[in-house]
Amino acid sequence: MKNSSHKNTLEKRAIHAAKFSIYSNTSLVILKIIVGFQTGSVSVISEAAHSGSDLLASWIAYFSVSVSRKPADSEHPYGHGKLESLSGMAEALLIFAAAIWIIYEAINKLRHPVIIDKPGFGLAVMLVSAIVNILVSRYLYRTAKQTDSLALEADAAHLATDVWTSFGVVIGLALVWITGIQIFDPIVAIMVALIITQAAYRLTKGAISLLMDVRLPDEDEALVSKILEDDQRVLGYHRLRSRKSGHARYIDVHVQFEDSMPFIEAHDLTEELEDKIRASLPEVEITMHSEPYWREMKHQVEHHKLDKDSSKK
């Protein structure tokens, strides 16, 4: 009951964070569009497009967090966790698309320069955007860590990227304001596109890793190994495998006990070891296969001897 209550708390926290991101991005998109078209700044308009992709990403994150934490069912016996990886991939593609659009618009501005009117308004809105995104991205990163949510982490990465690009736009507009040279605006816009493309690459790499069932980090597997090695009743273990699906971890391992150990005792020991691992790693599904140690050692020796004899022939 306590574990179920904790899961519900984490789920509500993740959903609340995703909703908060939607509200924040909606406000920034509207503000940037208004100021961007009033001033004629391509870098501000490009930032509005970037925030627009962030808004769509926030909706994807909200949907992903809401669905991925549903319990396993007959159609999805391993749960819905991979939806978070798909969400991260979708968000990365959105960033790539935004970067291409920004570069296209910037090149047009380089070929056909436009006089920026009242760059001070652009400076103000980008500073406000940077401050808001610093606060919201920190909140999302913190919640992503608490809830182990890839979707929220990707959303936070979007906003963290916005912080740097916002400051870049501020620099570009300040240079236009001080020097009167309009070319600084599209040049900064292109730099913004290159920066967010790097962020998209990192998100894509992380999402693909989880979709390809990359094993858990070394420290997670080391924790499992330590629990097994610290129990003197465990004579050996092998075939330790692990993977992650969204916030859920999956581990399976073959554990070897004394041959004479009664079946019920071996079963109870397996349950005890699984409970220790569940208490040490969050959101983990552990499957153990128990084996008689000495019998397995005998089979291994026999197989080794057969392989050696066949190699001689």
Secondary structure as a PSIPRED ss2 file (coil, helix, strand):
# PSIPRED VFORMAT (PSIPRED V4.0)

   1 M C   1.000  0.000  0.000
   2 K H   0.000  1.000  0.000
   3 N H   0.000  1.000  0.000
   4 S H   0.000  1.000  0.000
   5 S H   0.000  1.000  0.000
   6 H H   0.000  1.000  0.000
   7 K H   0.000  1.000  0.000
   8 N H   0.000  1.000  0.000
   9 T H   0.000  1.000  0.000
  10 L H   0.000  1.000  0.000
  11 E H   0.000  1.000  0.000
  12 K H   0.000  1.000  0.000
  13 R H   0.000  1.000  0.000
  14 A H   0.000  1.000  0.000
  15 I H   0.000  1.000  0.000
  16 H H   0.000  1.000  0.000
  17 A H   0.000  1.000  0.000
  18 A H   0.000  1.000  0.000
  19 K H   0.000  1.000  0.000
  20 F H   0.000  1.000  0.000
  21 S H   0.000  1.000  0.000
  22 I H   0.000  1.000  0.000
  23 Y H   0.000  1.000  0.000
  24 S H   0.000  1.000  0.000
  25 N H   0.000  1.000  0.000
  26 T H   0.000  1.000  0.000
  27 S H   0.000  1.000  0.000
  28 L H   0.000  1.000  0.000
  29 V H   0.000  1.000  0.000
  30 I H   0.000  1.000  0.000
  31 L H   0.000  1.000  0.000
  32 K H   0.000  1.000  0.000
  33 I H   0.000  1.000  0.000
  34 I H   0.000  1.000  0.000
  35 V H   0.000  1.000  0.000
  36 G H   0.000  1.000  0.000
  37 F H   0.000  1.000  0.000
  38 Q H   0.000  1.000  0.000
  39 T H   0.000  1.000  0.000
  40 G C   1.000  0.000  0.000
  41 S C   1.000  0.000  0.000
  42 V H   0.000  1.000  0.000
  43 S H   0.000  1.000  0.000
  44 V H   0.000  1.000  0.000
  45 I H   0.000  1.000  0.000
  46 S H   0.000  1.000  0.000
  47 E H   0.000  1.000  0.000
  48 A H   0.000  1.000  0.000
  49 A H   0.000  1.000  0.000
  50 H H   0.000  1.000  0.000
  51 S H   0.000  1.000  0.000
  52 G H   0.000  1.000  0.000
  53 S H   0.000  1.000  0.000
  54 D H   0.000  1.000  0.000
  55 L H   0.000  1.000  0.000
  56 L H   0.000  1.000  0.000
  57 A H   0.000  1.000  0.000
  58 S H   0.000  1.000  0.000
  59 W H   0.000  1.000  0.000
  60 I H   0.000  1.000  0.000
  61 A H   0.000  1.000  0.000
  62 Y H   0.000  1.000  0.000
  63 F H   0.000  1.000  0.000
  64 S H   0.000  1.000  0.000
  65 V H   0.000  1.000  0.000
  66 S H   0.000  1.000  0.000
  67 V H   0.000  1.000  0.000
  68 S H   0.000  1.000  0.000
  69 R C   1.000  0.000  0.000
  70 K C   1.000  0.000  0.000
  71 P C   1.000  0.000  0.000
  72 A C   1.000  0.000  0.000
  73 D C   1.000  0.000  0.000
  74 S C   1.000  0.000  0.000
  75 E C   1.000  0.000  0.000
  76 H C   1.000  0.000  0.000
  77 P C   1.000  0.000  0.000
  78 Y C   1.000  0.000  0.000
  79 G C   1.000  0.000  0.000
  80 H C   1.000  0.000  0.000
  81 G C   1.000  0.000  0.000
  82 K H   0.000  1.000  0.000
  83 L H   0.000  1.000  0.000
  84 E H   0.000  1.000  0.000
  85 S H   0.000  1.000  0.000
  86 L H   0.000  1.000  0.000
  87 S H   0.000  1.000  0.000
  88 G H   0.000  1.000  0.000
  89 M H   0.000  1.000  0.000
  90 A H   0.000  1.000  0.000
  91 E H   0.000  1.000  0.000
  92 A H   0.000  1.000  0.000
  93 L H   0.000  1.000  0.000
  94 L H   0.000  1.000  0.000
  95 I H   0.000  1.000  0.000
  96 F H   0.000  1.000  0.000
  97 A H   0.000  1.000  0.000
  98 A H   0.000  1.000  0.000
  99 A H   0.000  1.000  0.000
 100 I H   0.000  1.000  0.000
 101 W H   0.000  1.000  0.000
 102 I H   0.000  1.000  0.000
 103 I H   0.000  1.000  0.000
 104 Y H   0.000  1.000  0.000
 105 E H   0.000  1.000  0.000
 106 A H   0.000  1.000  0.000
 107 I H   0.000  1.000  0.000
 108 N H   0.000  1.000  0.000
 109 K H   0.000  1.000  0.000
 110 L H   0.000  1.000  0.000
 111 R H   0.000  1.000  0.000
 112 H C   1.000  0.000  0.000
 113 P C   1.000  0.000  0.000
 114 V C   1.000  0.000  0.000
 115 I C   1.000  0.000  0.000
 116 I C   1.000  0.000  0.000
 117 D C   1.000  0.000  0.000
 118 K C   1.000  0.000  0.000
 119 P H   0.000  1.000  0.000
 120 G H   0.000  1.000  0.000
 121 F H   0.000  1.000  0.000
 122 G H   0.000  1.000  0.000
 123 L H   0.000  1.000  0.000
 124 A H   0.000  1.000  0.000
 125 V H   0.000  1.000  0.000
 126 M H   0.000  1.000  0.000
 127 L H   0.000  1.000  0.000
 128 V H   0.000  1.000  0.000
 129 S H   0.000  1.000  0.000
 130 A H   0.000  1.000  0.000
 131 I H   0.000  1.000  0.000
 132 V H   0.000  1.000  0.000
 133 N H   0.000  1.000  0.000
 134 I H   0.000  1.000  0.000
 135 L H   0.000  1.000  0.000
 136 V H   0.000  1.000  0.000
 137 S H   0.000  1.000  0.000
 138 R H   0.000  1.000  0.000
 139 Y H   0.000  1.000  0.000
 140 L H   0.000  1.000  0.000
 141 Y H   0.000  1.000  0.000
 142 R H   0.000  1.000  0.000
 143 T H   0.000  1.000  0.000
 144 A H   0.000  1.000  0.000
 145 K H   0.000  1.000  0.000
 146 Q H   0.000  1.000  0.000
 147 T H   0.000  1.000  0.000
 148 D C   1.000  0.000  0.000
 149 S C   1.000  0.000  0.000
 150 L H   0.000  1.000  0.000
 151 A H   0.000  1.000  0.000
 152 L H   0.000  1.000  0.000
 153 E H   0.000  1.000  0.000
 154 A H   0.000  1.000  0.000
 155 D H   0.000  1.000  0.000
 156 A H   0.000  1.000  0.000
 157 A H   0.000  1.000  0.000
 158 H H   0.000  1.000  0.000
 159 L H   0.000  1.000  0.000
 160 A H   0.000  1.000  0.000
 161 T H   0.000  1.000  0.000
 162 D H   0.000  1.000  0.000
 163 V H   0.000  1.000  0.000
 164 W H   0.000  1.000  0.000
 165 T H   0.000  1.000  0.000
 166 S H   0.000  1.000  0.000
 167 F H   0.000  1.000  0.000
 168 G H   0.000  1.000  0.000
 169 V H   0.000  1.000  0.000
 170 V H   0.000  1.000  0.000
 171 I H   0.000  1.000  0.000
 172 G H   0.000  1.000  0.000
 173 L H   0.000  1.000  0.000
 174 A H   0.000  1.000  0.000
 175 L H   0.000  1.000  0.000
 176 V H   0.000  1.000  0.000
 177 W H   0.000  1.000  0.000
 178 I H   0.000  1.000  0.000
 179 T H   0.000  1.000  0.000
 180 G C   1.000  0.000  0.000
 181 I C   1.000  0.000  0.000
 182 Q C   1.000  0.000  0.000
 183 I C   1.000  0.000  0.000
 184 F H   0.000  1.000  0.000
 185 D H   0.000  1.000  0.000
 186 P H   0.000  1.000  0.000
 187 I H   0.000  1.000  0.000
 188 V H   0.000  1.000  0.000
 189 A H   0.000  1.000  0.000
 190 I H   0.000  1.000  0.000
 191 M H   0.000  1.000  0.000
 192 V H   0.000  1.000  0.000
 193 A H   0.000  1.000  0.000
 194 L H   0.000  1.000  0.000
 195 I H   0.000  1.000  0.000
 196 I H   0.000  1.000  0.000
 197 T H   0.000  1.000  0.000
 198 Q H   0.000  1.000  0.000
 199 A H   0.000  1.000  0.000
 200 A H   0.000  1.000  0.000
 201 Y H   0.000  1.000  0.000
 202 R H   0.000  1.000  0.000
 203 L H   0.000  1.000  0.000
 204 T H   0.000  1.000  0.000
 205 K H   0.000  1.000  0.000
 206 G H   0.000  1.000  0.000
 207 A H   0.000  1.000  0.000
 208 I H   0.000  1.000  0.000
 209 S H   0.000  1.000  0.000
 210 L H   0.000  1.000  0.000
 211 L H   0.000  1.000  0.000
 212 M C   1.000  0.000  0.000
 213 D C   1.000  0.000  0.000
 214 V C   1.000  0.000  0.000
 215 R C   1.000  0.000  0.000
 216 L C   1.000  0.000  0.000
 217 P C   1.000  0.000  0.000
 218 D H   0.000  1.000  0.000
 219 E H   0.000  1.000  0.000
 220 D H   0.000  1.000  0.000
 221 E H   0.000  1.000  0.000
 222 A H   0.000  1.000  0.000
 223 L H   0.000  1.000  0.000
 224 V H   0.000  1.000  0.000
 225 S H   0.000  1.000  0.000
 226 K H   0.000  1.000  0.000
 227 I H   0.000  1.000  0.000
 228 L H   0.000  1.000  0.000
 229 E H   0.000  1.000  0.000
 230 D H   0.000  1.000  0.000
 231 D C   1.000  0.000  0.000
 232 Q C   1.000  0.000  0.000
 233 R C   1.000  0.000  0.000
 234 V C   1.000  0.000  0.000
 235 L C   1.000  0.000  0.000
 236 G E   0.000  0.000  1.000
 237 Y E   0.000  0.000  1.000
 238 H E   0.000  0.000  1.000
 239 R E   0.000  0.000  1.000
 240 L E   0.000  0.000  1.000
 241 R E   0.000  0.000  1.000
 242 S E   0.000  0.000  1.000
 243 R E   0.000  0.000  1.000
 244 K E   0.000  0.000  1.000
 245 S E   0.000  0.000  1.000
 246 G C   1.000  0.000  0.000
 247 H C   1.000  0.000  0.000
 248 A E   0.000  0.000  1.000
 249 R E   0.000  0.000  1.000
 250 Y E   0.000  0.000  1.000
 251 I E   0.000  0.000  1.000
 252 D E   0.000  0.000  1.000
 253 V E   0.000  0.000  1.000
 254 H E   0.000  0.000  1.000
 255 V E   0.000  0.000  1.000
 256 Q E   0.000  0.000  1.000
 257 F E   0.000  0.000  1.000
 258 E C   1.000  0.000  0.000
 259 D C   1.000  0.000  0.000
 260 S C   1.000  0.000  0.000
 261 M C   1.000  0.000  0.000
 262 P C   1.000  0.000  0.000
 263 F H   0.000  1.000  0.000
 264 I H   0.000  1.000  0.000
 265 E H   0.000  1.000  0.000
 266 A H   0.000  1.000  0.000
 267 H H   0.000  1.000  0.000
 268 D H   0.000  1.000  0.000
 269 L H   0.000  1.000  0.000
 270 T H   0.000  1.000  0.000
 271 E H   0.000  1.000  0.000
 272 E H   0.000  1.000  0.000
 273 L H   0.000  1.000  0.000
 274 E H   0.000  1.000  0.000
 275 D H   0.000  1.000  0.000
 276 K H   0.000  1.000  0.000
 277 I H   0.000  1.000  0.000
 278 R H   0.000  1.000  0.000
 279 A H   0.000  1.000  0.000
 280 S H   0.000  1.000  0.000
 281 L C   1.000  0.000  0.000
 282 P C   1.000  0.000  0.000
 283 E C   1.000  0.000  0.000
 284 V E   0.000  0.000  1.000
 285 E E   0.000  0.000  1.000
 286 I E   0.000  0.000  1.000
 287 T E   0.000  0.000  1.000
 288 M E   0.000  0.000  1.000
 289 H E   0.000  0.000  1.000
 290 S E   0.000  0.000  1.000
 291 E E   0.000  0.000  1.000
 292 P E   0.000  0.000  1.000
 293 Y H   0.000  1.000  0.000
 294 W H   0.000  1.000  0.000
 295 R H   0.000  1.000  0.000
 296 E H   0.000  1.000  0.000
 297 M H   0.000  1.000  0.000
 298 K H   0.000  1.000  0.000
 299 H H   0.000  1.000  0.000
 300 Q H   0.000  1.000  0.000
 301 V H   0.000  1.000  0.000
 302 E H   0.000  1.000  0.000
 303 H H   0.000  1.000  0.000
 304 H H   0.000  1.000  0.000
 305 K H   0.000  1.000  0.000
 306 L H   0.000  1.000  0.000
 307 D H   0.000  1.000  0.000
 308 K H   0.000  1.000  0.000
 309 D H   0.000  1.000  0.000
 310 S H   0.000  1.000  0.000
 311 S H   0.000  1.000  0.000
 312 K H   0.000  1.000  0.000
 313 K C   1.000  0.000  0.000
